[in-house]
Amino acid sequence: MSNKIDGLEVRPVRVSASTAVRKTTTEDGAAGKAGSGATSGSDVHITSTARSLATLEQTILDMPAIDQDRVDEVQQRLQSGKYEVNPHRVADGLLRLETVLSGLKGK
């Protein structure tokens, strides 16, 4: 899914812990400006917070989408007849979900 604002496409940018962003040059060879305070030939370095976020993002991406150990445990408990449903826990979860979803309607 892409967002378009005035015909521009917004694409996600991958940032890694060692990423440095360099100025681009235009067709006439002039350096592109990264902002009003940019100096010629300087690099833009990613902050330590951005590096931490990139590391965290990669850790999450490396995690499996399915916790196979948990799936195996539940499957074993179902087959043995030892799986118990706690109706209060289910109801609390549904109420929390409803609260969160109703809060999103106003946004």
Contacts in CASP RR format, 6 or more apart in sequence:
PFRMAT RR
TARGET T0000
AUTHOR 0000-0000-0000
METHOD contacts of the structure
MODEL  1
MSNKIDGLEVRPVRVSASTAVRKTTTEDGAAGKAGSGATSGSDVHITSTA
RSLATLEQTILDMPAIDQDRVDEVQQRLQSGKYEVNPHRVADGLLRLETV
LSGLKGK
2 9 0 8 1.000
2 10 0 8 1.000
2 11 0 8 1.000
3 9 0 8 1.000
3 10 0 8 1.000
4 10 0 8 1.000
15 46 0 8 1.000
15 50 0 8 1.000
15 51 0 8 1.000
15 53 0 8 1.000
15 54 0 8 1.000
15 57 0 8 1.000
16 54 0 8 1.000
16 58 0 8 1.000
17 51 0 8 1.000
17 54 0 8 1.000
17 55 0 8 1.000
19 46 0 8 1.000
19 54 0 8 1.000
20 43 0 8 1.000
20 44 0 8 1.000
20 45 0 8 1.000
20 46 0 8 1.000
21 34 0 8 1.000
21 43 0 8 1.000
21 44 0 8 1.000
21 45 0 8 1.000
21 46 0 8 1.000
22 43 0 8 1.000
22 44 0 8 1.000
23 31 0 8 1.000
23 32 0 8 1.000
23 33 0 8 1.000
23 34 0 8 1.000
23 38 0 8 1.000
23 41 0 8 1.000
23 42 0 8 1.000
23 44 0 8 1.000
24 31 0 8 1.000
24 32 0 8 1.000
25 31 0 8 1.000
25 32 0 8 1.000
26 32 0 8 1.000
31 40 0 8 1.000
31 41 0 8 1.000
34 44 0 8 1.000
38 44 0 8 1.000
46 54 0 8 1.000
74 83 0 8 1.000
77 83 0 8 1.000
END
